[in-house]
Amino acid sequence: MDQGPINKLWLFSRRTNRPSDFDDILESLESLESGGRRIIANLPGLGKLGPGVFALAGLLLWLASGSYQVDQASQAIVRIFGIPQAPVGAGLHWRLPAPIGEVDVVKIREVKNLELGFRTTEAGAQTQTQPVPVEALMITGDTNIVDVEMIVQYRIKDILTYLFNVADPGVRARPAADRPDGRTLTDATEAALRQVVGSRTLNDILTVERAAIEGATLELLQQLLDAYGTGLHIERVQLQIVKPPREVEAAFLDVVSAREEKERMINQARAYEADIIPKAQGEAQQMLSEAQGFRRARVSQAEGDSARFLSVLKEYQQAKGVTRTRLHLEAMEAVLPNIQKYIVAATGGGSLVQVLPLQATQVDLAPPAPQPARPAPPVAVVPPPPQPPRPAATPPATAR
């Protein structure tokens, strides 16, 4: 709603809290007039021309006071009889002097800071701050209390709405005291932050939700300032300290330490799991491969034995006698080269009772000793003892 020129002029005078420029001009003119009268009194020749000259000089000085300079980081608003005109950019400009016209120069590119929950008492190398509990203490979504300190960086984006829509849109610039403290921005920031904190649990606020809280607060705060028409733009919202209240801080630190210890043990268990499971899987795969190889070998061997047996059976069925003799001879060829053999001649009534295996007995009684490999033992031929000749025929010799 348009407040009108008179109301806007009164609002700006109330916000600036400074005397009217018209009063200053009247005082200057009165001083100039009194000084001019004294000079005219001392110079009799100028008695008639003196008032006109000084009136012209005063007019020129009054018109010259209408010039003003705007730097690159600022904008200016000229008010003619209290009615604001279009914004003026950087450069040297002129407007109707006071009390007809007035100019307000505002730095629109300067980024200012708002401190919420604390105040900086001494800036410099050793910055000192003072907490403000009435702003910092907030209730979380799980009905806990948390201490939050935050800095808001903002700048002016619309000089008209900044100067004439809200009485105190931003914080006052330190150390100047010509503008009141910006309660509108402070209250809007506190309201936005309390709403965001109230929708989250204490655990999330203290650990993983800092970035999310900053983003949500910036978005909500900008919506509030646009709805109020403050002409401010929020550049950045940064949380400084997020901690439990001092009375229960020790207990919360114990909880945080326990939670960190829990996470550490979980990470160690996961690392052990990631190390042992691949090894076990590899060993299991190796055992399966070995078992499958052993299975294939045994199956192949069994199939070969079965095929060989079937072929022998076929030959045996065709010629049983020949096949039996061949199998016996093949078995003897495989067995006899690896054993010690004794041949006892049947001539003269020889028998196995006459064989005394002294060599085998000595070998059994001798202590074991490593010996190099030697060829198969020779065939021992034991002659029979002399016997008288018998008329009967002797049986053939037997090989053992």
C-alpha positions as CSV (number, residue, x, y, z in Angstrom):
1,M,0.0,0.0,0.0
2,D,1.4,3.4,-1.0
3,Q,2.1,5.5,2.2
4,G,2.2,8.8,0.3
5,P,5.0,11.4,0.1
6,I,4.4,12.8,3.6
7,N,4.3,9.5,5.3
8,K,7.4,8.2,3.4
9,L,9.3,11.4,4.3
10,W,8.3,11.0,8.0
11,L,9.3,7.3,7.9
12,F,12.7,8.1,6.5
13,S,13.3,10.9,9.1
14,R,12.2,8.5,11.8
15,R,14.6,5.8,10.5
16,T,17.6,8.1,10.1
17,N,17.0,9.7,13.5
18,R,18.7,12.9,12.5
19,P,17.6,16.6,12.3
20,S,16.1,18.1,9.1
21,D,18.5,19.6,6.6
22,F,16.1,22.6,6.4
23,D,17.0,23.6,10.0
24,D,20.7,23.4,9.1
25,I,20.2,25.6,6.0
26,L,18.3,28.2,8.1
27,E,21.1,28.3,10.6
28,S,23.7,28.7,7.9
29,L,21.7,31.5,6.2
30,E,21.3,33.3,9.5
31,S,25.0,33.0,10.2
32,L,25.8,34.2,6.6
33,E,23.4,37.1,7.0
34,S,24.8,38.3,10.3
35,G,28.4,38.0,9.0
36,G,27.4,39.9,5.8
37,R,25.9,42.7,7.8
38,R,29.1,43.1,9.8
39,I,31.1,43.2,6.6
40,I,28.8,45.8,5.0
41,A,29.0,48.0,8.1
42,N,32.8,48.0,7.8
43,L,32.7,48.8,4.1
44,P,30.5,51.9,3.5
45,G,30.9,51.7,-0.3
46,L,29.0,48.5,-0.5
47,G,26.1,49.8,1.5
48,K,23.7,49.7,-1.4
49,L,25.0,46.8,-3.4
50,G,25.9,44.6,-0.4
51,P,22.5,42.8,0.1
52,G,22.1,41.9,-3.5
53,V,25.6,40.5,-3.9
54,F,25.3,38.4,-0.8
55,A,21.9,37.2,-1.8
56,L,23.3,36.1,-5.2
57,A,26.3,34.5,-3.5
58,G,24.0,32.7,-1.2
59,L,21.9,31.5,-4.1
60,L,24.9,30.2,-5.9
61,L,26.1,28.4,-2.8
62,W,22.7,26.9,-2.3
63,L,22.6,25.6,-5.9
64,A,26.1,24.2,-5.6
65,S,25.1,22.2,-2.6
66,G,23.0,20.1,-4.8
67,S,25.9,18.2,-6.4
68,Y,26.8,14.8,-5.0
69,Q,29.1,11.9,-5.9
70,V,28.1,8.2,-6.1
71,D,30.9,5.5,-6.2
72,Q,30.9,2.3,-8.1
73,A,29.6,0.2,-5.2
74,S,26.7,2.4,-4.4
75,Q,23.4,3.7,-5.7
76,A,21.5,6.9,-4.8
77,I,17.9,7.8,-4.4
78,V,16.8,11.5,-4.9
79,R,13.7,12.6,-3.0
80,I,11.9,15.7,-4.3
81,F,9.6,17.0,-1.5
82,G,9.9,13.5,0.0
83,I,8.9,11.6,-3.1
84,P,11.6,9.1,-4.2
85,Q,12.8,9.2,-7.7
86,A,14.5,6.6,-9.9
87,P,17.8,5.1,-8.6
88,V,20.9,6.9,-9.7
89,G,24.2,5.0,-10.6
90,A,27.8,5.8,-10.1
91,G,29.2,9.3,-11.1
92,L,28.8,13.0,-10.3
93,H,25.2,14.2,-10.2
94,W,23.1,17.2,-9.2
95,R,19.7,17.5,-7.7
96,L,17.7,20.3,-6.3
97,P,19.2,21.3,-3.0
98,A,17.5,20.9,0.4
99,P,14.9,21.4,1.5
100,I,13.4,20.8,-1.9
101,G,15.5,17.7,-2.8
102,E,17.5,15.2,-0.7
103,V,19.7,12.3,-1.7
104,D,20.4,9.0,0.0
105,V,23.5,7.1,-1.0
106,V,23.6,3.4,-0.1
107,K,26.3,0.8,-0.8
108,I,24.4,-2.0,-2.6
109,R,27.4,-4.2,-3.4
110,E,28.8,-4.3,0.1
111,V,28.2,-7.7,1.8
112,K,27.2,-7.3,5.4
113,N,27.1,-9.8,8.2
114,L,24.4,-10.6,10.7
115,E,25.4,-12.5,13.9
116,L,22.7,-14.7,15.4
117,G,23.3,-16.3,18.8
118,F,26.4,-14.3,19.6
119,R,28.0,-10.9,19.2
120,T,31.5,-10.0,18.3
121,T,32.8,-7.7,21.1
122,E,36.4,-7.3,19.9
123,A,37.4,-7.9,16.3
124,G,41.0,-8.3,15.0
125,A,43.7,-10.9,15.5
126,Q,42.1,-12.1,18.8
127,T,38.4,-12.1,18.1
128,Q,36.2,-12.2,21.2
129,T,32.6,-13.1,21.1
130,Q,29.8,-13.0,23.7
131,P,27.0,-15.5,23.5
132,V,23.3,-14.5,23.3
133,P,21.4,-17.5,24.8
134,V,18.0,-16.0,24.0
135,E,18.7,-16.3,20.3
136,A,20.9,-19.4,20.4
137,L,18.9,-21.9,22.4
138,M,16.4,-23.8,20.2
139,I,14.2,-26.9,20.5
140,T,14.9,-29.8,18.1
141,G,12.4,-32.1,16.5
142,D,12.9,-34.8,19.2
143,T,12.3,-32.2,22.1
144,N,15.9,-31.7,22.9
145,I,17.7,-28.3,23.4
146,V,20.6,-27.3,21.2
147,D,22.8,-24.2,21.1
148,V,23.2,-22.8,17.6
149,E,25.3,-19.8,16.5
150,M,25.1,-18.6,12.9
151,I,26.3,-15.9,10.5
152,V,24.2,-14.5,7.7
153,Q,25.8,-12.6,4.8
154,Y,23.6,-10.4,2.8
155,R,23.5,-7.4,0.5
156,I,21.0,-4.8,-0.8
157,K,19.4,-5.9,-4.1
158,D,16.6,-3.2,-4.3
159,I,17.4,0.2,-2.9
160,L,13.8,1.5,-3.1
161,T,12.3,-1.3,-1.1
162,Y,15.2,-1.3,1.3
163,L,14.8,2.4,2.1
164,F,11.0,2.9,2.1
165,N,9.2,-0.5,2.7
166,V,10.6,-1.6,6.0
167,A,11.8,0.6,8.9
168,D,14.8,-1.5,9.9
169,P,15.5,-4.1,7.2
170,G,19.2,-4.7,8.0
171,V,21.7,-4.5,10.9
172,R,23.1,-1.1,11.5
173,A,26.6,-0.5,10.3
174,R,29.2,-0.4,13.1
175,P,30.3,2.0,14.4
176,A,27.8,4.5,12.9
177,A,24.6,4.9,14.9
178,D,22.5,6.9,12.4
179,R,20.3,3.8,11.6
180,P,18.4,1.6,14.1
181,D,19.4,-2.0,14.7
182,G,17.8,-4.3,12.0
183,R,15.3,-6.3,14.0
184,T,13.5,-7.4,10.8
185,L,16.4,-9.3,9.4
186,T,17.3,-10.7,12.9
187,D,13.8,-11.8,13.7
188,A,13.3,-13.4,10.2
189,T,16.6,-15.2,10.5
190,E,15.8,-16.6,14.0
191,A,12.3,-17.7,12.8
192,A,13.7,-19.5,9.8
193,L,16.5,-21.2,11.7
194,R,14.1,-22.3,14.5
195,Q,11.7,-23.8,12.0
196,V,14.5,-25.8,10.3
197,V,16.0,-27.0,13.5
198,G,12.6,-27.9,14.9
199,S,12.1,-30.4,12.0
200,R,15.3,-32.4,12.7
201,T,16.6,-34.6,15.5
202,L,19.5,-33.6,17.8
203,N,21.7,-36.4,16.5
204,D,21.3,-35.2,12.9
205,I,21.9,-31.6,13.8
206,L,25.1,-32.4,15.6
207,T,26.5,-34.8,13.0
208,V,25.4,-35.0,9.4
209,E,22.8,-32.3,8.7
210,R,24.8,-29.1,8.9
211,A,24.9,-28.5,5.2
212,A,21.3,-29.4,4.8
213,I,20.3,-27.0,7.7
214,E,22.3,-24.1,6.0
215,G,20.6,-24.7,2.7
216,A,17.1,-24.9,4.1
217,T,17.6,-21.9,6.3
218,L,18.9,-19.8,3.4
219,E,15.9,-20.7,1.2
220,L,13.3,-20.1,3.9
221,L,14.9,-16.8,5.0
222,Q,15.0,-15.5,1.5
223,Q,11.3,-16.3,1.1
224,L,10.5,-14.4,4.3
225,L,12.5,-11.3,3.3
226,D,10.9,-11.2,-0.1
227,A,7.4,-11.4,1.4
228,Y,8.3,-8.5,3.7
229,G,9.7,-6.5,0.8
230,T,13.0,-5.7,2.6
231,G,15.1,-5.4,-0.6
232,L,17.8,-7.7,0.8
233,H,19.4,-10.7,-0.9
234,I,21.0,-13.5,1.3
235,E,24.4,-14.4,0.0
236,R,25.3,-17.2,2.4
237,V,24.2,-18.8,5.7
238,Q,27.0,-20.4,7.8
239,L,26.6,-22.3,11.0
240,Q,29.4,-21.5,13.5
241,I,28.8,-23.5,16.7
242,V,26.2,-26.3,17.1
243,K,26.4,-28.0,20.5
244,P,24.2,-29.0,23.4
245,P,23.7,-26.7,26.3
246,R,26.6,-26.2,28.7
247,E,24.7,-27.9,31.5
248,V,24.5,-31.2,29.6
249,E,27.5,-30.9,27.3
250,A,29.6,-33.5,29.1
251,A,26.9,-36.1,28.9
252,F,26.4,-35.4,25.2
253,L,30.1,-35.7,24.6
254,D,30.1,-39.1,26.2
255,V,27.3,-40.1,23.9
256,V,29.1,-38.9,20.9
257,S,32.3,-40.7,22.0
258,A,30.3,-43.9,22.4
259,R,28.7,-43.5,19.0
260,E,32.1,-42.9,17.4
261,E,33.5,-46.0,19.1
262,K,30.5,-48.0,17.8
263,E,31.2,-46.7,14.3
264,R,34.9,-47.6,14.6
265,M,34.1,-51.1,15.7
266,I,31.6,-51.6,12.9
267,N,34.2,-50.4,10.4
268,Q,36.7,-52.8,11.7
269,A,34.3,-55.7,11.5
270,R,33.4,-54.7,7.9
271,A,37.1,-54.5,7.1
272,Y,37.7,-58.0,8.6
273,E,34.6,-59.3,6.7
274,A,35.9,-57.8,3.4
275,D,39.3,-59.5,4.0
276,I,38.2,-63.0,5.2
277,I,35.3,-63.6,2.9
278,P,37.3,-63.4,-0.4
279,K,39.9,-65.7,1.1
280,A,37.3,-68.2,2.2
281,Q,35.6,-68.0,-1.2
282,G,38.9,-68.6,-2.9
283,E,39.8,-71.6,-0.8
284,A,36.3,-73.0,-1.3
285,Q,36.7,-72.6,-5.1
286,Q,40.1,-74.2,-5.0
287,M,38.7,-77.2,-3.0
288,L,35.8,-77.5,-5.5
289,S,38.2,-77.4,-8.4
290,E,40.4,-80.1,-6.8
291,A,37.4,-82.3,-6.1
292,Q,36.1,-81.9,-9.6
293,G,39.5,-82.8,-11.0
294,F,39.8,-85.8,-8.7
295,R,36.2,-86.9,-9.7
296,R,37.1,-86.6,-13.4
297,A,40.3,-88.6,-12.9
298,R,38.6,-91.4,-11.0
299,V,35.7,-91.6,-13.4
300,S,38.1,-91.8,-16.3
301,Q,40.2,-94.4,-14.6
302,A,37.1,-96.4,-13.8
303,E,35.8,-96.1,-17.3
304,G,39.2,-97.3,-18.6
305,D,39.4,-100.2,-16.2
306,S,35.9,-101.2,-17.2
307,A,36.6,-101.0,-20.9
308,R,39.8,-103.0,-20.4
309,F,37.9,-105.6,-18.4
310,L,35.2,-105.8,-21.0
311,S,37.8,-106.3,-23.8
312,V,39.5,-109.1,-21.8
313,L,36.2,-110.7,-21.1
314,K,35.4,-110.7,-24.8
315,E,38.7,-112.4,-25.6
316,Y,38.2,-114.8,-22.7
317,Q,34.8,-115.8,-24.0
318,Q,36.3,-116.5,-27.4
319,A,39.3,-118.5,-26.1
320,K,39.2,-119.3,-22.4
321,G,42.3,-121.4,-22.2
322,V,44.5,-119.2,-24.1
323,T,43.3,-116.1,-22.4
324,R,43.7,-117.6,-18.9
325,T,47.3,-118.6,-19.8
326,R,48.0,-115.1,-21.1
327,L,46.6,-113.5,-18.0
328,H,48.7,-115.8,-15.8
329,L,51.9,-115.0,-17.7
330,E,51.2,-111.3,-17.7
331,A,50.7,-111.4,-13.9
332,M,53.9,-113.3,-13.5
333,E,55.8,-110.8,-15.6
334,A,54.6,-108.0,-13.4
335,V,55.3,-109.8,-10.1
336,L,58.4,-111.9,-10.5
337,P,60.9,-109.1,-11.4
338,N,60.3,-107.4,-8.0
339,I,60.8,-110.4,-5.6
340,Q,63.7,-112.7,-4.6
341,K,63.3,-116.0,-6.2
342,Y,64.6,-119.5,-5.2
343,I,64.8,-122.4,-7.6
344,V,65.0,-125.8,-6.1
345,A,65.7,-128.7,-8.4
346,A,63.5,-131.6,-8.0
347,T,66.2,-134.0,-8.9
348,G,67.4,-136.0,-6.0
349,G,64.2,-135.5,-3.9
350,G,64.7,-131.7,-3.3
351,S,62.0,-129.8,-1.5
352,L,61.4,-126.4,0.0
353,V,62.3,-127.6,3.5
354,Q,66.0,-127.7,2.3
355,V,66.0,-123.9,1.8
356,L,67.3,-121.8,4.7
357,P,66.7,-118.1,4.0
358,L,69.7,-116.9,5.9
359,Q,70.1,-113.7,3.8
360,A,66.5,-112.6,4.5
361,T,67.0,-113.3,8.3
362,Q,70.2,-111.2,8.4
363,V,68.5,-108.4,6.5
364,D,65.6,-108.5,9.0
365,L,68.0,-108.5,12.0
366,A,70.3,-105.8,10.7
367,P,69.7,-102.2,11.7
368,P,68.1,-100.1,9.0
369,A,70.6,-98.1,7.1
370,P,70.3,-96.0,3.9
371,Q,71.7,-97.9,0.9
372,P,71.9,-96.9,-2.7
373,A,69.6,-98.5,-5.2
374,R,70.9,-101.8,-6.5
375,P,69.7,-104.2,-9.2
376,A,67.3,-107.0,-8.5
377,P,68.8,-109.9,-6.5
378,P,70.2,-112.7,-8.5
379,V,68.5,-116.0,-8.8
380,A,69.9,-118.4,-6.2
381,V,70.3,-122.0,-7.3
382,V,70.5,-124.4,-4.5
383,P,71.8,-127.8,-5.5
384,P,70.2,-130.8,-3.9
385,P,72.2,-133.1,-1.6
386,P,73.7,-136.2,-3.2
387,Q,71.2,-139.0,-3.3
388,P,71.6,-142.6,-4.4
389,P,70.0,-143.2,-7.8
390,R,66.5,-144.4,-7.8
391,P,64.9,-146.6,-10.4
392,A,61.7,-144.7,-10.4
393,A,61.0,-141.6,-12.6
394,T,61.2,-138.2,-10.9
395,P,58.6,-135.5,-11.3
396,P,59.4,-132.3,-13.2
397,A,60.9,-129.3,-11.5
398,T,58.7,-126.7,-9.8
399,A,59.4,-123.0,-10.0
400,R,58.6,-120.8,-7.0
